[in-house]
Amino acid sequence: MKVVLQRVKEASVTVRGEKISEIQKGFLLLVGVTHEDTEEDVKYLVNKIVHLRVFEDENEKMNHSIKDADGSILSVSQFTLYGDTKKGRRPSFIKAAKPAEAEALYNTFNQALRTEGVITETGEFGAMMDVQLVNDGPVTLILDSKDR
């Protein structure tokens, strides 16, 4: 699994002209699933995300986790994170998991974040979404469960 994590002041998702989810301070997560991913990948990334110290403390040092900062998460499925652009001009998405498999693992991922006590909103799996955010910092990190 790959996650692009952005620390945000606010973020929202709109589908078919209707805002379906929004958060204030927290993380916008763009989540990609490949056909090799398992629940172990979910566990690794959830643990990393909820304990990652990227919120500032009273000394302006990145020393607090999302839990410490009482932040929320907006999780958006994004199969294009597994786009391969090595050949040609059009990305290949053969490394991305099949939709049913990806959706199941994406739902497991979101539920695991909630189980950790972090409010977690989502986009709509498989939909064309307008994602708006105010990046805080900016702080943007790329997490890959295969890097452990």
ABEGO torsion letter per residue (X at the ends): XBBBBBBBABBBBBBGGBBABBBBBEBBBBBBBBAABBAAAAAAAAAAAAABBABBBAAGBBABBAAAAGBBBBBBBBAAAABBAABEABBBAAABBBAAAAAAAAAAAAAAAAAAGBBBBBBBBGBBBBBBBBBBOBBBBBBBAAAX
